[in-house]
Amino acid sequence: MNNEMKLAVLIGWNGSVIRTFLESAKKLGVDLRIKYPRLDPIDQDFISFLESADAIFIHHFSSEQLYQEIIEKISSILEKKELVVVIDPALSKYNKVSQEVLKTASAYYSYGGEYNIRSLILYLLSLNHKEINAPPPLPLPFTGIYHPSLKEPVTDVKQYLSLINDTKNRVGILFYRTAWVDRDLQIIDSIIKRLEERGITPIPVFVQGFGNKEKGIEGNDEVIEKYFMKEGKPIVNAVISLLSFSLIKNWDTTVLLKLKTPIFQGLIDYYKTEEEWISSDGLDPIGTMMSVMMPEMNGVIEPIIVGAIKRVKSGGATYRQLHPIESQINYLVNRVENWIKLRNKPNSQKRVAIILHSASAYKDLEANIGTATGLDTLQTTVEILDLLKKFGYTVENVPENGEVLVKQIISKKAFPETRWNSLEDIIQAGAVGYIKFNQYLEFFEKLPDSAKNKVIKTWGIPIRGRRDYMFDGEKFIIPGLIFGNVYVGVQPKRVTWQDEDNAIRLVHNSDLPVPHFWLAFYRWIVKDFGADVIIHVGTHGTLEFTPGKGVGLSNACFPQISIGEVPHLYIYSMNVPGEGITAKRRSYAVLIDHLSPPTLFDEIPEEARKLEDMIDEYEEAESAGNEVRKKLVLNKIQETSEKIGLSIDFTDPDKATHELEHRLNIFKDSTISKGLHVLGDLPSEEDLAEYVIASTRFEEDSIVKKYGKSKAKELIIDAIYGMSKLPEKENYVLTKILESIQMEKESLLNALNGEFVEPGPSGSITRGRYDVLPTGRNFYAVDVWKIPTQSAWQVGSLLAEKLIDNYYKKNKRYPKAIGFILWSTDVFRSDGELIAQILRTVGVTPVWNPVTKKVQGIKPIPLDELQRPRIDVVINVSGIVRDNLMNVVELLDEAVTTVMSLNEPETLNYVKQNFLPHHVFAAKPGTYGSGVSHAVESGLWDKESDLADVYVDWVGYAYGKNKNGIRAVDSLRKAVANLDVIVHKREIDEIDILDDSCNYSYVGGLYLVCKKVGRNPDLMYEDTSNPTRPQLRIFKEEVERVSVGKLLNKTWLDSQMRFGYRGATEILKKVEHLYGWAATTRLVNDQIFNNVAQKIVLDQTMRKWFSEVNPYALEEITRRLIEARNRGIWKPSKEIEEKLMETYSQIEGELE
């Protein structure tokens, strides 16, 4: 053939085909240049080659922004060329051939393989050179079973099993057909080999994705039924999927529910070599979206990286070969094997480890056993024990209830060392196990050097004969309780003793490695106890937040080291999506989500309700012109509002009463969690009614809107007893709540049987998200590439203008910069309302793809349309955002970079005026949090500036496009020096700012950094718990709302007291976080602290209750109050102070 013939090829996906093109062209003597831009960027040489090429072939080249930019760059060349073949409907305007030619070219490419690609090259050139003959396309199977020992693929599973050594213990493998047809099979071959070494029969099936019925190509759903099932029943025990995107079209799980087997996600990093992956922070945003987020929506579990690439340079092109990461393949196969053992083992022989959490490192363990969001973990654990016993597990001596369980844990010293619980006490009480010194060292020495060295650098190494934390000099002691074949233990803290050395380690080391006892604890569970499955109970522990890669972990990452190769189940709250996604991706958990507790609204505290009558009385006196009466009532109003802890300026009486009415209305709108949920327990009829009312109350046609709360509750209870029918919406919610009760326990049992757990979305029913029901599912997140959605844009835009206008009215100028705290909850609960607000603040709008609705980029809003200056932003994001929403981070970075470069006066463009090098900050890669809460809880601070320094040290890393954790402490300080406002937004109210230390740690930490550089920004709170009516208020109002309306509200306190020990931990949690807000912002007034002291510590009824159920919680509450007084945060009266000190002495004496 004429070797002067030139063919240019652009490939948008499937890097495996490049080698086939190059080898075929070489044999034919054709000058072929091929580019796959994500691996081999377009350069000027290639563009020059395009201009001289005889033919140009383009395949699937419109899916990404990068490709669109390339097409724009070469569009003039494509338009001039006579022979351009484009297989991509979105780029059809560049096509220069007939539909018949396009169809033939598509057939060559679709069938693929060496013969067809060689023929395709000939065919393309023959279009201008009639002397060239191209053979017709050779049909090759689009699906089939591959095995390295077979010459040809097999399309009949019975025939395949007869050709190999079938052990009947089978695992299906799904992989892309391109790997088979382009001979890129090293990863597949390695998985096959590892399975067969363990006596497992692989059924490796290559597939073409969703298929095409018109062309007779089977979709993944048909493939699963054809190759992995027989007569509607599974013939495999598990499936390993190496596919990206959705496993089944439209995320339909029908066939997966029939298959009933777990499906494991083998990750391939298509853009990094193994060495690059090892040194990276994990999978990139596109890889996370394609290979983790989308498969999760089909219920695929355990995203474990098994392959990377090797770059090969040949013929002026760069192509990739898929390369197995052998240690990770071995890890995945071991985990799959253990799931199969769990599936096949008789229940009576299964060994189960149940792990309870214990709050953060410097909260007393005795006071916080079994902490979780919205779940009575203790009663849930007892219910699980009863359930296991009912279904044939070997379970002995089940405690009567959760209160008995926690009393056993405390009395038998079944938890790690604390200031109240020495190792000697644990040994005397009867520890359940131990790891000898030599056994531990043998295990430790096998850890990867990088992990091992981090532990040694921080914690040293155990020395025989020397006492250490949970180490008596000869062995590590393992505390806990044994109930037959079930172990119940308390997760260790991230530090050892609660002393100053550890406080320094924790506060000044954001990537603090786990201590030796942590490693020993999980190693004992896996090896010595021999757990077949680990169940973590409640939202959430710390395993998934230990240092390591964000997504796509290695054997040197502490979550992977800790969980080992044991199946992992995690009982998780439905309305905490970000942390749950982290647990799935970093600790390989299968989530069993549960209902949040029932909620109440319009539950104004009794003392506050009296104010309503007083205001009415005041207005009557005003109308009657009775000044004496008016003054008396006003004094009474002021006295009462101050007594309950509301800070209101009464200088202007009318303004004060209107402000008070506003506050009371906020109380009415507030949501109060009614106690705690117990997994699989049927709520009372009243609680069922509360679920329905809370879920539908924002709907205009809901019965609660039509008839009011009392009547609506009555109608729902009547319907429960079959006495009436509910409207469709309310009936749906009620039905799904009842389904949830059944499904929570069924899904747990299914998972314990090694079966598939149905996936479902996450979110809050109080926002009208009925699709999150029923619970008992393995929840997933939203499509992050559609963030912000168009509906979120409407809410975010409204909030942006409302906030800016509010500041302008108050200060007669616009804010120069606004600080935002961005968490994943904004994305996963509200589709990116805050992201939309940030974009609107700088004056840009998202650009959505008109078909897919995915965000493709941003564009500036013209100043004449914006009608105000562009406001600068400083964005502090959480580690979960950094790991799972990097596309959002890059979008925000693109927005500020674009605005900074606009040709506009700086007086109307504050982003340009401030000209910051970085705008988005977060913790160091692989670490989480801002560090401030650790400092506050440990007491390791003297001045507010100390806390500011901790925040800057932890959060001083910049992120954005081509920025993945640049150390940027000075940039952060420079950025906050411009802040006029700091904003924190929440999307639900059943979890509030007193429920998580991260709230004050981020908001308070950033505020203190501002103060240290001489700024005093406004602290503002945004509330979109009612999506139809977003609210903005000053932060002091929010602190007082949750303190007065929830923590000190008798309704809330009574609901927690019903739950004994766990209720006490909930009260403690809110008080501790109230203290955190006071320490960082000084927004907690003295009267709120007074009321906490009088209602919780000094009240004799409460004191008696705490003493009975959880005296340790009362000790910690009292100690925090004393610390608040000692630091000058709270100035109590002498009487309260003396009573408090006396009470503390009594409590301490009782505990000792």
N, C-alpha and C positions, 0 to 999 in steps of 0.2 A: 504494500500500500504506500501511497505517497506520504512520506514522513513529514511533509510540510503542512499536512492537514492539521488544523488547530481546533480543539474543542475546549470550551470553558464550562465548568460546572460549579454551581452554587448549591450547597446542601444545608437546609435549615435544621434538620435533626437526623439522627441515626449516623453517628460517626463511624460505625462499623463498616459501612458500605464504601468508604473512601479507599480502603486498601484494595477492595475488589476492582474499583474503577482504575486505580493506578496500575495494578498488575495486568489487567486486561489491556489497557492502553499501551503498555510497554510491549506486550506480546504482539499487538497489532501495528506497532510503530507509529502511533498517533501521538502528536504533541498535545497532551492533556494537562490542563491546570485546574485544580479543584480546591475549593475553599469551604471549610466548615468554620464560620467566623468565631464561634464561641471557643474554639480550640486554636484556630489559626487565623488571625485577623486579616482583613482585606488590606493590601498595601498598594502602592502606586504601580509596582511591577504587574500585579494582577489586573489592575484597571487598564493598563496599557495592553496587556494580553487580550482583554475583552474586546478592545477596539479592533484588533486584527484577527480575532477568532472566526473560523468558518461557521461555527454554530455555538449557541449558548443554551445550556440546559439548566433550569432552575426548579428545585423541588422544595415545596413546603417552606416558604421564606417570608411569611408575613406575621408569624405568631408573636414576635417579640419586638420591642422598641428598637433594639440594636439592628435588627434586620430591616425595619422600616427606614432607618437612617441610611443604611447601605443602599437600599433601593433608590432612595431619593438622590443619593450621590451618583449612582450609575444610570439613572433613568434616561438621560439624554443619549447614552450609548445604546441602551436597549431599544429606544425609539427609532434609532437610525438603522439598526441591524435588520437584515432580511430574514435571518433564521434564528428565531428565539422560541424555545419550547418551554412553557411554564406550566408546571403541574401544581397549581395553587389558585383556587377560585378567586381569592382576594386580589391576585395580581394578573388576572386574565387580560387586562388591557395591554399588557406587554407581549402577549402571545401572538406569534406570526404564522401559525400553522392551522390547518383545518382541524375540525373536531375528530375526524377519523385518524389523523396523524397523532393527535394528542392522546386519543384512546389507546393506540398501539404503543406509543412511548410509555404511557402509564402502565400498560400491561407488562412490558419488559421490566420496568422498575419495581412494580408491585410483586411480581413473581421472584425477582431478584436472583442472587446466586451468580457464580462466575459465568455460566453460559449466557444467562439473560443480560447481564451488565455488558458483557463483550458484544452481544448482539445489539444492545441499545446503542452502543458507541457507533457500530457500523450503520445502524438504522438512521441515526441523527446525521451522520455524514453523507449517507446515500440520498438525503433529501436535496442536496445540491450537487451530488456526484452520482449520476445515474449508473455509472459503471460499477459501483459498489453494491454488492448483494448482501442483504441481511437476512438470516434465517428467521422464521416466525418465533414469537415468544413461546417458551417452553413452560407449560403449567407445572408448578410445584405446589405441594400441599401448603395450605395456610395454617393448619393446625396438625399436630401429630406428636407422637411420643418419640423422644430422642434418647438414645443411650450410646455411649462411646464404643460399646462392644458390637453394636449393630451397624451394618453398612447403610441401611436406609431407615427412614422414620417409619413407625408403625401407627396405623390409625384405628386399630382394634385393641382394646385394653386386654382382652382375654388372650389374644395371640401374643401380645407383648409379655404378659406374665408367664406364658409357657416357654418363652425364649430365654428367660433369665432365671436366676435362683430366687423364686418368690418365697419370702419368709412369712407372708401374710400380715406382717407388721409393716404397714405401708405409709409413705409420706408422698403427697403430691407436690410437684414443683411447677410453678408457672413462670415462664420466661419469654422474652420477646423473640419472635420468629427471626428477626434480623440477626440475632446471635447465632442461630442455626444456619441460616442461609449464607451468612458472610463468614462462617467458620470462626466466630469469636466466642469460644466455648470454655475457656479456662475456668471461669468462675463456676459454671454449671458442672463441669467435670469434677471440680474439687468438692462441691457439695455432694454430688453423687457418691464419690469415693468415701467421704466421711460418713455418710449415712450407711453405706454398705459395710463399712468397718464395724458398725454397731449392730449389725444384723437387721437393718431396716431396709426395706425394699423401696427404692425411689421410683416414682412415676413422673418423669420430667416431661412436661408438655410445653411445646412452643405455641404461642398464640399471636393473634393479630389484633388484640384489643377488643373493641366493641363489636367487631365483625361487620358483615355487610350481607344482608339477606338477599339482595338483588344479585350479588356476585357469588352467593353460596358460601360465604365465609362465616364460619361459626364465631359467635361472640364468646366472651369469657364465661358467661352464665351457661351457655350450651356446652362449652368445653368441660366445665366442672361437672355437669350432669353426665356427660358422655364418658369421661375418663376417671372421675373420682367417685362415681356413684353407680349403683346397680339396683334397678327396680326401686328407685327412690330412696335407697339407703346408702350411707357412705361405705366405701371400701378402703378409705384411708383414715388414718388416725390424726393427721395434721396436714397442713398445706404450707409450703414456703413460697411466697410470691416475691419475684424480683421485678414486678411491674410497677410503673409509676402511674400517677393519675388515679381516677376512680377505677376500682376493680370491676364493678358492674355498672352499666349505663344507668344514669339518673340515680345512682346510689341506692338502687333497689336491692334489698337484702333477702328477698324471698328464697333464692336458691341457697344462700349461705345459711339461712335458718334451717333449711332442709338438710344441708350437709352436716351441720352440728359440730364441725371440727374447728379448732382454732386456726387462724391464718396468720402466719408470721411474715413480717416485712423485712426482707433482705435488702439493705440499702447498697446502692452503688454510687460512688461519687464520680460522676462522668467528666469532671473537669480538674481533678487533682490526682497526682500520683500518690502512692502509699506514703512516701516520705512527706509530701506536702500535707496530706491529711493528718499525719501524726503531729506535725508541728502547727496545725491550724486550730482554730477554736471550734471546729465542727462543720457540719453541712452548711452550705451557703443558702440564702433565702429562696432561690428558685428551686434548688434541690429539696429543701424542706417542704415547700408548697407541693411540688410534684410527687415526691416519694414518701412523704410523711403525712402531711395534713389531709390530702385528698384520699389516700387509702384508709386513713382513720375513719372517714365518714362511712366506709363500708364495714367497719368493725375489725379491720386488720390491726394486729398488735405487735409490740416489741420491735420497733425500728432499729435493727442492728446492722451496722455497716459490715459488708462482706467483701466489697470490691472497690477498686479504684482503677486508674488507667496507667498505661505506659504510653508515652509519646514516641512515635516513630517518625523520623524524617525520611522522605523518599521522593525522588523526582521533583524537588522543589516544593513539595507539600508536606504538611504535618497531619498524620492521622493517629488515631488512638487504638490501642488494644485493651480490652477489659482484662484486669489483672486481679487475681484472688488475693485477699488478705487472709492468709491461712489461719492465724490465731483467732481471728474474728469468726471465720467460718466454723472453726472447731467450737467456739463459744455458742454460736447460734444453734448448731446441731446438738450440742449437749443440752441446751435449754429445750429444744424441741423434744428430744428423747425423754427429758424429765416430765414434760407435759403428757407425753404418751404413757409414761409409767403411772402418772396421776390418773389418767383415763382408765387404765386397765387394772390397777391395783384394787383389791377389795376394800370397801370402806373401813372395815374392821381393822385393816393393817395400815391405813394412811395415818401419817403423823403430821399434825398441823401446828404451826407456830402463829400465835396471835399476839401482835405487838400494839401496845398502847403508847400514845405520845405523852409528853410531859412539859409542854410550853418551852419557852426559850431558855438559854443557858443559865441566866442569873435569876430566874424565878424558882422559888423553892419547889423541889420535886414533890415532897410530901403533900403540898397544897394543890398540886396540878397534875395528878395522875389521870390520864385519859382525857386531856384537853382536846377539844375539837370544835369546829364551827357547826352549831345547830344540832349536835348529836349527843345523846346520852350513851357514851361509849361503853360505860360500865354495864348498864342494863343490856345494851346491844351485845356485848361479849357473852353475857349469860344466856341471852336468847340464841346466840350462835352455838354455844355449847349444848343447849337443849335440842336445837335443830340437828346438830351432828349426831347426838345420841339417838334421836328419833330415826335417823337414816342409817343406823348401823355402824357408826364410828365408835371406836372404843373410848368412851368418855366416862370418867368416874367422879363422884363427889361434886356434882355441879352445885355451885352456891345458889341459895334461894333467890337472890336478886343481886342487882348491881351494888347495893349498899353493903351487903355481906361480902361480895367479892373484894371491894376496895378495903374493907376492914381486914380481910385476910392478907391482902398485899402489904398493908402497913404493919399489921401485927407480926407477920412472918418475915418482915424485912425483905420483901421480894422485889427490891428495886436497888439501883446502884447507890454508892456512898453519897451522903450529904452531911450537912453539919449536924443533923439529928440522927444520922444512921451510919455507924462506923462499919468497916469491913469485919471487925471482930463480932459486931452484933449480927451481921448477915450470916457469918459462918456458924455462930451459935444457934441462930434461928433455923438453920438447915438450908443451905444453898442447894440449888437443883443440879448444879454441874460445875465443871472446872475444865480449864485447859492447862496442861502441864507446860512448864517453861520451854522444854525442848520441842514440844508439839507446836507451840506458838511460833517459836523462832523458825522452825522448818517451814511453816505456812508463810511467815513474813518474808523470809529470804526469797521465796518464789515470786513475790510481787515484782512488777516492773521497776527498774532502778529509779525512774523519775518519781514514782509514787512513794517508793520506800525512802528515798532521800528526803522528800518533803516531810514525811512523818518524823524521821530521825532528827532533821534540822530543828523542828519545833518541839518535839516531845522526848528526844533522846531515844535510848533503847533500853528495854527492861534488863536489869542485871540480877542474876541469881543471888538470892540472899538479901536483896535490898527491897524494902517495902515501897510500893508505888500504888497508884490509884487502882483499886480493885485487884491488886496483885500482892499476894502475901509473901513474896520472895521466892516462891516455888511454883506458883500457879496463879492464873487468872480465875477469880471466883465468879460464877454466873448465878445471879439471883433470879427468882421468878416462882411461878406456881405450876405444878404438873397435875393435869386432870386426865389420867389415863394416857392416851396418845396425843394429848393436846398440851402444848406449853403456852402459858400466858406470861408475857414479860413486858417491861417498860423500856422503851427506847432510851439508850444512853444520851447524855448531853454531848454537845460538841466540844465541851471542855471537860476537865477532870474536877478537881476541887474548886469550890467557889472562893478562891483567894485572890489577892491582888495580882500575883504573877499571871494567873489565868485571865483575869480581867484585862491586863495589858495585852496578852496574846490575842484575845478575842477582839478588843477594840482597835488594835493597831495592826491587824493582819486579816485583811478582807478575804484572803484565800486560805484561811486556816485549815490545815488538813485534819482529818479525824484522828483522835488519840488511839493509843494501842488498845484500850479496853473496848472501844467501839468496834475495832476490827476483830478482836477476840470474841465479842458478843455475837456478831453475825456469823463468824466462822463456826462458833459452837452450834448455833442453830442449824447451819447447813450440814456440818460434818458429824458432830457428836450427837446432837439430838436427832439428826437425820430427818429434818423436815422435808416432807413431800411438797409442801406449799406454805408460803408465808402470807398472812393476812394483816395488813396495817389497818387499824380501825380509826377512822375519823380524819377530818381535814384540819391541819395536815401536820406531818412530821418534818424531819430535817434531812432524811436520807437523800431525797431527790434534789436537795439544794447544797449537797457537798460538792467540793471543787471538781471540775472536769470540763469537758467540752459541753457546748450547749445542746446540740443534737448530733447524733452520730458519734457515740462515745467510743473510747478505746479501753483496752484492759488496764490502762493507767489512771482511768477516771474513777473517783471514789464511789459514785453510785453503782457502777458496774462491779467494782471490787466487793462492795458491801452485799449486794443482793445475790451475788454469785450466780449459780445456774439453776436456781429454784424458781418455780412458777410463783408469781407475785400478784396477789389480789389486794385491792385498795378500796375500802368503803369510803365514799366521797360525797360531799354535799353538791347537789345539782347546780347551785348558784355561785360556785367558786371555780369558774372555768380555767383561768390562766394557770393557777397552781395545779389544777388537775391535769391539764395538758402537759405540764412539766413532769408530773409524776409518771405519766404514760411514756414520755419520750426519754426521760433520764433514768428512771428506775424500772422501766419495762413493766409497768403495772397495768393490769386489767382493772378498770374502774367498775365498781358497782355503785351507781349513784343513788342517793336517797333524797327523800323529801326534806325541804327545809321545814322548820317548825311552823305550826299555824300562826297567823299574825292577826293582830287587832289594830284598828285605827279609831280615831275619834275617842281615844282614851286619855282625856286631859287629867293630869294629876288632881287629886281631890282639892288640894289647897289652891291650885290654879283655877279650878272651876268656880270657886267662890268669887274670884276676881270678875268673872262675867257678870254676876249679879251686882257686884259693886259698881261696875262701869255703867250698867243700866241705871242704877240708883243715882250715880253722878250725873248722867245725862238728863234724868228726870229733874234733879235739883237745878241743873243749868237751865232747862226749859222753863221751870217755874220761877227762875230768878232768885232762888233761895241760896244766897251766898254763904250763909253760915253752914247750912247743911252740905253745900257743895264742898266747902273747905274740909269739913269733918270727914266726909266720904273720901275725898282726895288723900287725906292723911292716912286713912285706913288702907286705901289702895296702894299707896307708896310703901307703907309698912309691910303689907302682905307680899307685894312683889319682891321687896328686898329680902324678906324672910325666906322665900322659896328659892332665891338665888338669881333673880333676873336683874340685870344691870340696865336701868332705864333712867334717863335724865328727866327729872320732874321740874326743871326750871320753867318750861312752858307746859302747863297742865294739860291743855288740849292736845298738844303734840304727844305728850307722854301717854295719855289714854288711848290715842290712836295707835301709837307704837305698841302698847300693851295688847290691844285688840289684834294687831298684826301677829304678835307673838303667840297669842292664844289660837289663832287660826292655823299657825304652823303646827302647834301641838295637835290640833284636830286632824291635820293631814298626815301626821307622823304614824309610822308603823311600829308596833311593838311585837317582838317575837314572844310567843306564848310558850315559854318553857323550851323543851328540847324534843327532838324526834327520837324514836327508837326504831331501829331497822325492822321493817316488816310488821310493826304493831298497828293495829287498827285504831285510828283516832276516835275520840268520842264523837257523838252526833253533833255536839256543839262545835267541836274543832273542825269536823268535816264542813259544816256550814261556813266557818270562818275562812277555810281554804277557798271555797267557791266565791264568797263575797270579796275577799282580797284580790282574787284573780280577775274579777270582772268589774271592779268598782269604777274603772276609768272609761268603761264602755257606755255610750250614751243610752243604749237600749237595755242596759242591765237591770235586773229587778231591784238591785240595791239603789240605783239611781231613781227608779220609778217609785219605790215604796219605802225607802229608808232601810237602815240596817236591821232594826228589830223585826220588821215585817218580813224582810228578805230572809233572815235567819229562820223565822217560823216556817216560811214556805219551803225552804230547803230541807228542814227537818221533817216536815210532812212528806216530802218527796222520798226521803230516805226510807220512811215506813210505808211507802206505796199509797199514801193518802192523796197525793196530787202529782201532777206532771210539771216538770220544770221546762222553761224555754230551752231551745237547742244548745245555746252556748253554756249555760249553767249546768245543763244535764251532761254535756261533754266533759266539763271539768270534774264534776262529781264522779262520773264513771271512770275517768282516767286516774283520779286520786285513789279510788278503790282498787283499780288494776295495779297501781304502784305498790300497794301493800303486799299483794300476792307476788308481784314480779321481783321485788327486792330480795326476798328469800329464795325464790326459784332461780334467779340469776346467780346468786351465790352458790347454790347447790350445783347448778350447771357448770359453773367455772371450776368447782371442786371436783367435778367429774371429768375435767379436761375438755370441756365443750365450748362452743362458740357462745359469746355473750353479745346480744343484740346491741348495735350502736344507736345513739340518739343525740340530739342537740343538747347543749347546756344553756342555762340562763335562769331567769327568775320569773315565776308565775305571777308575782305581784306587779310585773310590768306588762301583764297580758300575754306572756309567752306560753301559750297552751301547748305548743309543739314540744316543750321539754317534758311533757308527760306522755306515758307513764315513766316513773323512775324505775331503778333496777337495771338501767342500761349502762353501757360503756360509752360515756359521752365524748363528743368531739367538739371542735371549735368551728368558727365560721370560715368562709373563703376569704382569706386575708387580702387577696388581690382586688377585692371589691370595696375595700375600706379607703375612705369613708363611703358609705352608701349614699344615694341621693336623698333618702329620707333623713339620714344622720346629718347631711349637709344643711338641711333646712333648720334643724335644731341647733347645730353648731354655729351657723351664721347668726341666728337670733341671739344666742348667748354672747357671741363676740361683740356684736353691736351694743347689746344691753350692758355688758361690762365696761366697754370703752365709754359709752354715753354716761354711765353712772359715775365714772371717774371724772369725766369732763365737767359734769354739773357740780361736782363737789369741789374741784380744784381749779376750774376755769382754764384748764389746759388738758391736752391729751397725754396719756402716759407714754413715756419714751420707750419703755420695754415692760413686758409682762412675763413673769415666770410661771411655767406650767409643770405640774407633776403628772406625767402620763404613765398610766398602768395598763396592763393588758385587759383589765376588766372593762375599760372603755370600748375596746374593740369587741370583746367576746360577749358583752352584755348589751351594748348599745350601738354596735356597728360603726363606732368611730366618731361619736359626737364631738369629743374633745379634739380629735385630730382635725375635724372639720373646722372647729373654732380656731385652732392655731393657724390653719391655712387662711381663713377669713381675716384673722388679725393682721397678718402680713400683707393681705390684699391679693390673694390668688384664689383661683377656683380649681378644683380637680377637673381633669378631662377624662370622661368615661367613654369606653368603647360602646358605640350605639347598640351593638348586638349582645356582647357578653356582659356588659355593665362593669367590666373591670376598669380600674383606674390606670390610665396609660401615662399620665403625667400631670402637669399643672400649667395654667396660663395666668398671667397677671390680669387683675381687674383694673380697667382704666381708672385713673384718679378721679375723673369727672363723674364716673359711676359710683366710685367708692365714697366720695364726698367727705373724706377725712384723710389724714396722713396714714401711711403704712406704719404699723407699730412693730417694733422689734420684739423678738421672743427669745427666751432661754428655756430650754426644755430638758427636764430631768426625767429620764425614763427608767423603768425597773429592769432588773435582769431578765425577767420573763419577756418583756418587750424586745430587749436586745437579742435574745436567743430565738424567738419565734416570729417576730414582726419586723425584721430588719428591712423589709421592703417599705414599711411605713416610715422607719427612721430615715431611709434614703429619700423618700418622698418629701419629708419635712426639710431635710438638708437641701434638696434640690430647690424647694420653695424659697428658702432664705437666700441661697446663692443666686437664684434668678433675680429676686427682688433687689439684691445688693448691686447687681450689674445694670439695672435699668437707668436709662438716661433721664433722670428726674432730679429736681432740686432736693437737697438733703432736708430742707425744712418740711418737705412732704413725704420723705422716705427715711424714717428713723433707722431702718435696717442698714441703709447705706451710710447714714450719719454715724452710727455706732461702729460699723465696719468690724464686726467681731470675727476672729478666725474660726471659731466653733460656736455652735448653737445648741447641739444635742449632747448631753452628758449622761453617763451611767457608771455603774461599778465596773471594776476590772473584769475582762473576759473570764467566764467560768465562776464568777462570784456573784453574790446577791445581797441586796439591801444597801442602806446608807451608813450603817455602823452606829448611828446616834442612839438608837434604842438599846444597843448593847452597853454603851457608855452610861446611859441613864439607869438601866437596870442594875448594872454592876456597881454604880456609885463612883465610878472612876472619872470624876470630873470635879473641879473646884469652881471654875468660872464658866459662864455661858460661852466664852470664846473657846474654851476647851472642846465643847461640843461642836462648835463651828469648824474647828480644825479637823475633827474626826470626819465630819461630813465631806469636807473638801478632799481629804485624803482618800476616802472611799469612792466618792462620786466624780473625782477629777480625771475622768477618761472621756475623750471625745469620740463621737461616732457619726457616721454619715456615709456618703458615697466615697469609696476608697479610704474610709477611716473606720478601723475596727479596733477601737480601744487605744487611741493615742494618749499617752500621759499628758494631761493638759490642766494641771492645777492652777497655773497663773491665768490661763484663759478663762477658767471658771470664775476665778475671783474678779477678773476684768468684766466678765459678762454680768455678774450679779450687781456690780457697781452701778448699773443702769436701771435696775428694777424699781418700778413704782408700785407694782401689784404682784402678788403671788396668788395663784388660783389652784384650788383642789376641787375636783368634781367626783361625785358618786352617783351611780345609776340606780341603786336600790337602797331601801331604808331598813330592811330587816337586818342587814349588817351595816353598822354605823362606824363613826370615827373612833369610838371607844372599844371596838371589837378587835382591833389589830394594831399592834405597835408601829407597823410600817407607816400609818397615817401621820402620827406626830414625828416619826423619825425622818420622813422626807420633808413634810411641810415645815415643821419646826426647825429641822436642820438647815434647810435653805434660808429660812427667815433669820436664823442666827448668823449665817455667813453674811447676809446682807447687813445685819447690825454691825458686824465686825469691820466691814468696809465703809461704815458710815451711812448706810441707807436704812430707812424705816418704812418698808413697803406696806401697803394695805394688804391684809389677809382676807381673801374672799372665798366663799364656798358656793359651789353650784350643785343644784339638786335636780336631777332629771328622773327621779323615781316615778313621777307622773309624766310620761313622755309628751303628753298633750299640753303640759303647762310647766315648762322649765323655770326654775326659780334661782335667784341670785340673792345672797345675803352676806353680811359681814361675818367673819369667822367666829367672833365672840358670840353672836346669836346662835350659831350652830353648836358651839361647845355648851352653851346654856340649854339649848333645846334637848340635846341627848343626855345631859346631866340631870336636868329637872324632869324632862318628859319620859325618860327611860330609867336610868340608874336609880334615881330617887323616887320613882313612881311606884306606889304601893302595888299597883296591878302587876308591874314587871317583877318586883321583888317577890311577891307572892307566887308568881308563876315559876320562878327559879327555885323557891323553897320546896316546891313539890318534888324536886329532883335531887334533894339531899346533897351528897358530896359534890356531884357535878354541878348542881345549881350554885353551890358555894364558890366553885372555881370560876363560874361565869360572872358572879358578882366581883370577885377578886380581880378578874381580867379587866373589867371596866374601870375599877378604882385605880389599878396600876397604870392604865393608859391615860386616865384623867390626870394622874400625877405627871406622866410624860408630857402631856400638853402644857401643864403648868410650868414644868421645868424648861420647856423650849420656847414657849410663846407668852407666858404670864397671862393667859386669857381666862384662867379659872379664878373666879372671885372668891374671897374669903368665905362668904356665906355658903357657897357650894361645898367647900371643904368642911365647914361647920356642920352642915346637914349630913354629909357622909359620916362624920364622927358620931353625931347624935343618933342618926337613924340606923346605922350599920354596926358601929363598934360599941356605943354606950347604951343602946337600947337593950333592956334586959331580955326581952323575948328573942331578939336576934342573937344576942350573946349566948343564950342557952342553946339555940338552934345550931349555931356554928360549933359550939363545944361538943355537941352530939354528932354532927355529921362531918365537920372538917375544921378542927381547931387551928390547923396549920394555915388555912386560908385567912382566918381572922388575925393570926399573928402577922402575916405578911401585909395585910391591909393596914393594921395598926402601925407597923414599922414604917410603911411608906408615908403615912400621915405624919409621924414623928420626924421623918426625914424632910418632908415638905416644910414643917415648922422650923427645923434646924437650919435649913438653907434659906429661910426667909421668904419662901414661896407662899407660905400661908401664915397668917398672923392670927392665931386663935385667941379667944379670951383666956384669962388666967384659969378660970374655972374649968373650961374644956381641956386646956393643956394638962392641968393636974389630974383630972379624971382619966385622960388618955394615958398618961404615964403610969398611973396606978393600975389601970386595966392591963397595960402591956406587961407590967411586972407579974401580974397574976397569970396571964396567958403563958408567959415564958416559963414561969414556975411549974404550971400544970404540964407543959410539954416536956420539961426536963425530968 
